[in-house]
């Protein structure tokens, strides 16, 4: 954009600071997802280059920025009535899933047993 020699363009020496400020503004606005935002930002700058006769403000840039594409939404799920038998079967399945996913619980050890284990671990380290 600087090479377009637009009116009110900043001096070359101030470009690094200006770029930094624009980046901070983009970051504050939530434009930090490279996969989603890179093309939107590039398109906005291309529009500015095509239309502007003077150096744009950040607000002008945001006016040329397209909205993000919305993520696909899940269809609304309507919960119907289920029988007690089906509900009990579903609970069994959930308990089975949870019991296999969680680590097995160990028997609680007494303070003496825990201290003996710690002492043994210390001896192994030494």
Buried (B, 14 or more C-beta within 10 A) or exposed (E): BEEEEBEEBEEEEEEEEBEEEEEEBBEEEEBEEEEEBEEBBEEBBEBBEEEBEEBBEBEBBBEBBEEEEEEEEEEEEEEEEEEEEEEEEEEEEEEEEEEEEEEEEEEEEEEEEEEEEEEEEEEEEE
